[in-house]
Amino acid sequence: KDKAFAAGADRSVIEKGAAMLGVELAELIADTIDGMRTEAEAIGLKGNL
């Protein structure tokens, strides 16, 4: 793990959100990345995901 990656993110908030959605943290992260890949150009990340 790279501690500098998403250093400003509060992991407990993300974990709580996953629990509220009833999904595992890994599934939430994978779904988020998939969604970002789908919209990469629109969100200015084309070529970075």
Secondary structure as GFF3:
##gff-version 3
##sequence-region A 1 49
A	DSSP	alpha_helix	11	21	.	.	.	ID=ss1
A	DSSP	alpha_helix	25	38	.	.	.	ID=ss2
###
